[in-house]
Amino acid sequence: GDTVVPARFISSVECECTSPHSTNESVSVSITVNGLDWFIGPIFSFTKPITIESVEPQGPITAGALLTIQGYGFTNDDLVCRFDLEKQVRASFLSETQVTCVVPDGLMTTGPIDLSVSNNAVDFEAKVSIIHARGIYISEIHPTFSAVS
């Protein structure tokens, strides 16, 4: 059968509940305000958790680097990469086992950081550690010319 979970009233047009564990891939969500009359809502989909196997390139990466992430469970929905808890960027879906994302500018941490991937921009279960190096920028050159010998 059906699984009933409590909901929290937020407003006249919104409520919130926690999804129960399920082995089904998709379920119909219904709501009741009196325990008798049920209103059938949209379909909710359960997906398998993401597993990250590897990230290329390896070694220190800087802003603008394109990362290729190999793993399992990627879907072409609201796919994002998160770097530590600092920044999220859209990821590009290549297949159920491969996605790419670009390292964002402005990460404050240098050294090991966590890279997480989510199919819905909310649940970040899988993560791996990568090495982030801040980029080196040349702001001035002195002298700006030299004699040729």
Buried (B, 14 or more C-beta within 10 A) or exposed (E): EEEEEEEEEEEEEEEEEEEEEEEEEEBEEEEEEEEEEEEEEEEEBEBEEBBBEEBEEEEEBEBEBEBBBBBBBBBEEEBBBBBBEBBBEEBBBBEEEBBBBBBBEEBEEEEEBBBBBBBEBEEBEBBBEBEBBBEEEEEEEEEEEEEEE
